[in-house]
């Protein structure tokens, strides 16, 4: 999580601490994050952040710098590079890191969304969290259901090659038809991946759980998301969260396949010329 540990919003489902004026950003964070993540040898990383409505650009420029610096240090793109073992005999392939950014809504200011969407990331995630009827109760007043849809739709307009992803919490009192309407509207905005997880109450002062959804029902939502609504992938289960390790393998393959397709198309175009 970047941009500090204090959020400027107060969503009623979230336990992250809040303040109207959090501490200033660390200018060295892009380097620190990139160096740390690169040293861990990961091939997939999820960057997320608190909301920073107190900043002029709400942190979009900072988010962009973190992604770009991470790509610089780890090797740009999501392809593969060959590394000599030192004696010139055998080479092993090293896969460049894939970056997923789970972002705020930047108050719906689409120029700020563009900054992050065109930063070189591979997966752009923004959580719609719940159905439209429950949004005013569940999320901070500065968030909005349509605002989140606009963010997700805009990402694909400025970067058609990126995968888009969102997450929905169940157990807040939503109906089946409201969930289906939400999925339909997400697909109308070309969202590729959706996850469903069980809402859990962080403390007594947060929203209560209305329902504990069964594993069988979660599986039904997974099937419906993929087969009826056409999401490329859906992770769905009581313990699933927006950044869910079980989905990383699938997303890594999708990102790399999309890159191969672009490279093959470019090579074919060049051959024709």
N, C-alpha and C positions, 0 to 999 in steps of 0.2 A: 504494500500500500504506500503510495507516494503522496506528497503534499501535506504531510503531517498526520496526526491521529485525532484531530479535532475538526468536526464538520460544522458548517454554518447553518445546516438544516436540522430539523427535529422530527423525522418520520416516526410515527407511533409504533412501528414494528422493530426499530433499530436501536441497538444498545451502544453505538458509538457516541462518545461524548461530544457535546455541542457548545458553540460559542459564537457570538456575533463577530468577534475579532480574534481569530486564531493567530498563533505565532506566524511570523513571516516565513516565506518559502526558503529552503536551503538552496542557494545557487549552485552548490556543488553536488546536489542530489543526482542529476543525470549521470555524472561521472561515477559517483559512488554506487548507484544501482547497477549501472552497466558493468563495472568492474567486478562487483560481487556476483552478479548472475552469471557472467562469463566464467568466473573462476569455479563455479559449481558444476560446470559441464552439462548444463541442461540443454535439451533440444526443444523445449516448449515452456514458455513462461507467461503467466497472467499478471499484468499490471493493473492495479485498481487504485482508486483514490477516494478521499472524502470530497464533499462539495466545498468549493471555495468561492461563494458568491461575493465575498469581500474584495476580491481581486478584480482589476479592470477587465482582464480577459478570462476571469473565472478559472484560471489555471491551465487553459488550453495550450498556451505556448510552452509552459513547463512540461506538460504531458508529451507534447510533440518532441521536445528536446530529449526527454528520457528515452522515448522509442528510437529516435535517430541515433543517439549515442550507443544504445544497446546494439542496434544493427551494425554500426560502424565497428564495434569491438568484436562482435561475434561472427561477422561475415554477412554482407547484405543479401537479402532474399531468403527464400525457403528451399533452395536447391541443395546440391551436394558438391563438395570440393574434395579433391584428392590430396592427401598429405604424404609426402615421402617419409619413410621411416628413418632416414638419415644415411643409409648406405646405398640408396638407389635401387634396391632389389625389389622391395615390396611396398605397395601403396595401399593405404586403407582409406575408405571414404568417410568423410566427416560431414554430417548434416548441419547446415546453418540453423541457428535458433529461430523458431517460429514465435512471434509475439502476438499475444491477445491483449487488447486493452478493454477493460471494463470501466466505462466512463460515466460521469454525471451527464445531465441533460444540457448543461451550459445555458439554462433558462430558455432553451429553444432558439438561441442565436446561432443560426446555421453557418455563419462564417467561422465561428469558433469550432463547430463540429467539423468543418472542412479541414481546419488545421490539424486535427488529430487523425481524421480519416485518410489524409494524404501524407502522413508522416513516415510511411513505409511499413506499417503494421500489417499483419496477415488476417487477424480476426478482430472485428469491431463489435464489442458487446455493450449493450445498454439495457438495463432491466426495466421492463414495464411494471413488474411486481405483482399487479393484481388486475382485476377487471375494472371497467370504466366506472360502474356504480360505486364501488368501494374505494376508488382512488382518493377522493377528498378526505376520507377517514383514515386511510392507511398511510398515505404519503404526506410530506410537507406541502403546505399550501402553494409553494413556488413550483412544485412539480405538477405535471398534468398528463393525463392519459393520451390525449391527442398530441401533446407536445412531445412525448416519448415516441409515438408513432412517426411524427415528423422527423425526429432525429434519425431513427433507423432507416426511414425511406431516403433521407438526404444522403446518407453514407453511400448507398449504392449509386446515386446519381453522380457523385463526384469521384467515386472509385469503384467501378463495376467489378473489379477483380477481387475485392475484399469479401470475406465471408462475414455475414452479420448474424448476431446471436442475441437472445433475450431470455429472461427467466420469469417464471410465474410461481408465486407461493399459493398453495392450496390450504384450505382449512380456515379461511377468514369469513366464510359465509357466502361465498360465490355459488352460483347455480351452474349446472351443466351447460345450459344454453348460453350463459354469459361467457363461459370458458370457450365454447365453440365460436362465439362471435369474436372473441379476442384473437383466437387462432386465425380466423378468416381475415381479420383486419391486419394482422401481422404479415400474413402471406401476400395480401394486397400491397404491402410495402416491401415485398421481396426479402423478407427475413428468412434466412436459411436454416437456423438452428434454434430450437426452443428447449428449455429444461423446466421440469415441474418438480417442486419439492414441498415438503410439509412445513408450514409455518409453526414455529415454536416460540412461545412467549418468553422473552429474555428476563423479565422481572414482573412483579405485580403491578407496576405502573405502566406497563406496555399493554397493547391490545391483547385480549384473551383469545385463546384458541376456540373456534366455534365447532370444529370437527377434526377428528383424526382420520385421515383418508387411508383406506386399506391398501396394502401392496397390490392387490388384484385390480383395484380401481386405477392406481397409478399405471399399471401395465396397460389397461384399456386406453388411457390417455396417450400413452406412447404409440400404440398401434394406430389410433385415430389421427394423431399428429402426422405420422409418416405416411400412412396409406390413404387417408381421406383428404388431408389438407396439403400434403406434398412437401413437408419439411424434409430437408436432406438428412437431418438427424434429430432425434429427441432422446434425451436422458430423463427418465421419470421414475421417482421413487421417494419414499419418506425421508431418506437421508441425502438426497441429491441437492446440491447447491449450484449456484450459477457457474462457478468454476469447479467442474466435476472431473476428477481424474479419469474416470472410465470413458469420458468422451474425448480425451486428448488424442488417443491413438487414431480414432476415426477422423478427427479434425486435422491432424497432421497429414494423414493420407490425402484428404480432400485438398488441402493447401498445396501440397506437392504435385498432385495431379493437375490442378488448375495451372500451376506454373509450367509444367511440362507441355500442356496444351497450348499455352501462349507462346512458348519457345518454338514448338513445332509449327505453329501458324506463322510466326515471324520468319522461320527458316524457309517455309514454302513460298511465302511472299517474296523473299529475297531471291529465291531460285527462279521465280517467274520473271522478275525484273532483269 
